[in-house]
């Protein structure tokens, strides 16, 4: 009976334990201002592009139909939550330069060696990819 009580207590407690998200502005909702052009990642808070690539920032607050949410110049894609997302070109096989785009963000805490972390994100191929 003691073991059953401990198991039930553990199950109850784990339902209320939530993982801490170490990524600030994970859904790109916090903005400095609405994007005007495709490569306006700098209009989000915390996120940057570490290379010369130009990640695209899509938000429904824009007046530019090419970067609107859900319908934009690349097709139609609703945001998973809220009204924004980022688009990147992962790999270009048609270019001699192997063009790629990246995004990065400073985590809210330093990762601890030996500790396990869970990472997840959503990926959607654009309707108008080439």
Residue pairs with C-beta under 8 A, 6 or more apart in sequence:
19 118
20 109
22 107
22 108
22 109
22 111
22 117
23 105
23 107
23 108
24 30
24 45
24 46
24 105
24 106
24 107
24 108
25 44
25 45
25 46
25 47
25 105
27 79
27 80
27 81
27 82
27 84
27 85
28 44
28 47
28 57
28 59
28 82
28 84
28 85
28 86
29 81
29 82
29 83
29 84
30 44
30 45
30 46
31 43
31 44
31 45
31 59
31 61
31 84
32 42
32 43
32 44
32 45
33 43
34 43
34 59
34 61
34 62
34 63
35 43
35 57
35 58
35 59
35 62
35 64
35 67
36 43
36 62
36 63
36 64
37 64
37 67
38 54
38 56
38 57
38 66
38 67
38 73
39 54
39 55
39 56
39 57
40 57
40 67
41 47
41 48
41 49
41 54
41 55
41 56
41 57
41 86
41 103
42 48
43 57
43 59
44 57
44 84
44 86
46 105
46 106
47 86
47 103
47 104
47 105
48 103
48 104
48 105
49 55
49 101
49 102
49 103
49 104
50 102
50 104
51 100
51 101
51 102
53 88
53 89
53 99
53 100
53 101
53 102
54 101
55 86
55 87
55 88
55 101
55 102
55 103
56 67
56 74
56 86
56 87
56 88
57 67
57 84
57 86
57 87
58 67
58 68
58 69
58 72
58 77
58 79
58 84
58 85
58 86
58 87
59 67
59 68
59 69
59 83
59 84
60 68
60 69
60 70
60 79
60 83
60 84
61 83
62 68
65 71
65 72
65 73
66 72
66 73
67 73
69 77
69 78
69 79
69 83
69 84
69 85
70 76
70 77
70 78
70 79
73 128
74 87
74 126
74 127
74 128
74 129
75 126
75 127
75 128
76 127
77 85
77 124
77 126
77 127
79 85
80 122
86 103
87 126
88 100
88 101
88 102
88 103
89 99
89 100
89 101
90 100
90 101
91 98
91 100
92 98
92 99
92 100
94 130
111 117
